[in-house]
Amino acid sequence: MDATLKEEVLEALNTIRPYLQSDDGDIELIEITEDTIVKVKLTGACAVCPMFQMTLRAGVERSLMRQVPSIKRVEAVN
């Protein structure tokens, strides 16, 4: 994993984190694949929320891709 890309992704996640924490959730970076797919784990209330997929796509993925354009997709892992 490219260290600069990882730093950019972590910085972007830090801008998203307060919104998730306001709903008793959080997010952690699991890995960035060679084809720039970011794998994250939603934790806390976000892990069991019925709006999980919407949060992932409309919130996390859009924000990350806007801040780090080289990312192709964001996926959640358990």
BAVOPA-988220 format. One record per residue (C-alpha): x, y, z; residue number from 0. Coordinates in Angstrom, 3 decimals. Layout:
N
{{X; Y; Z}; NUM}
...
END
This chain:
78
{{0.000; 0.000; 0.000}; 0}
{{1.321; 3.401; -0.997}; 1}
{{2.113; 5.335; 2.203}; 2}
{{1.006; 8.651; 0.699}; 3}
{{-2.307; 7.188; -0.443}; 4}
{{-2.853; 5.671; 2.993}; 5}
{{-2.179; 9.042; 4.640}; 6}
{{-4.646; 10.756; 2.290}; 7}
{{-7.324; 8.155; 3.008}; 8}
{{-6.768; 8.365; 6.772}; 9}
{{-6.984; 12.150; 6.618}; 10}
{{-10.222; 11.923; 4.634}; 11}
{{-11.653; 9.393; 7.095}; 12}
{{-10.856; 11.812; 9.903}; 13}
{{-13.116; 14.410; 8.260}; 14}
{{-15.963; 11.856; 8.090}; 15}
{{-15.452; 10.384; 11.553}; 16}
{{-17.173; 13.173; 13.577}; 17}
{{-20.434; 12.618; 11.685}; 18}
{{-20.369; 8.902; 12.425}; 19}
{{-19.382; 9.481; 16.047}; 20}
{{-22.314; 11.842; 16.516}; 21}
{{-24.521; 8.765; 15.961}; 22}
{{-22.387; 6.568; 18.272}; 23}
{{-20.528; 4.966; 15.368}; 24}
{{-17.049; 5.071; 13.933}; 25}
{{-14.979; 3.854; 11.007}; 26}
{{-11.595; 2.222; 10.660}; 27}
{{-9.389; 1.618; 7.648}; 28}
{{-8.758; -2.081; 7.052}; 29}
{{-6.791; -1.982; 3.813}; 30}
{{-6.311; -0.351; 0.442}; 31}
{{-5.996; -2.930; -2.319}; 32}
{{-3.590; -2.668; -5.238}; 33}
{{-6.468; -1.594; -7.477}; 34}
{{-7.314; 1.255; -5.040}; 35}
{{-10.373; -0.236; -3.408}; 36}
{{-10.613; 1.028; 0.161}; 37}
{{-11.868; -1.504; 2.686}; 38}
{{-13.298; -0.092; 5.888}; 39}
{{-15.063; -1.376; 8.954}; 40}
{{-17.981; 0.548; 10.389}; 41}
{{-18.176; 0.100; 14.145}; 42}
{{-20.486; 0.939; 17.005}; 43}
{{-24.027; 1.900; 16.082}; 44}
{{-23.031; 2.198; 12.406}; 45}
{{-22.280; -1.528; 12.238}; 46}
{{-25.880; -2.483; 13.050}; 47}
{{-27.758; 0.474; 11.590}; 48}
{{-30.390; -0.318; 8.951}; 49}
{{-29.072; 2.675; 6.964}; 50}
{{-25.588; 1.112; 6.842}; 51}
{{-25.394; 0.795; 3.027}; 52}
{{-26.688; 4.315; 2.490}; 53}
{{-24.105; 5.687; 4.916}; 54}
{{-21.375; 3.735; 3.172}; 55}
{{-22.281; 4.783; -0.387}; 56}
{{-23.785; 8.254; -0.036}; 57}
{{-21.623; 9.412; 2.846}; 58}
{{-18.323; 7.603; 3.182}; 59}
{{-17.651; 6.601; -0.430}; 60}
{{-18.654; 9.933; -1.974}; 61}
{{-16.639; 11.897; 0.535}; 62}
{{-13.546; 9.711; 0.211}; 63}
{{-13.670; 9.734; -3.586}; 64}
{{-14.057; 13.504; -3.610}; 65}
{{-11.076; 13.977; -1.293}; 66}
{{-8.910; 11.204; -2.792}; 67}
{{-9.846; 10.941; -6.501}; 68}
{{-7.609; 7.922; -7.177}; 69}
{{-9.920; 5.680; -5.127}; 70}
{{-12.129; 3.422; -7.244}; 71}
{{-14.551; 2.152; -4.617}; 72}
{{-15.173; 1.752; -0.891}; 73}
{{-16.215; -1.598; 0.546}; 74}
{{-17.223; -2.591; 4.054}; 75}
{{-15.833; -5.638; 5.783}; 76}
{{-17.038; -7.332; 8.962}; 77}
END
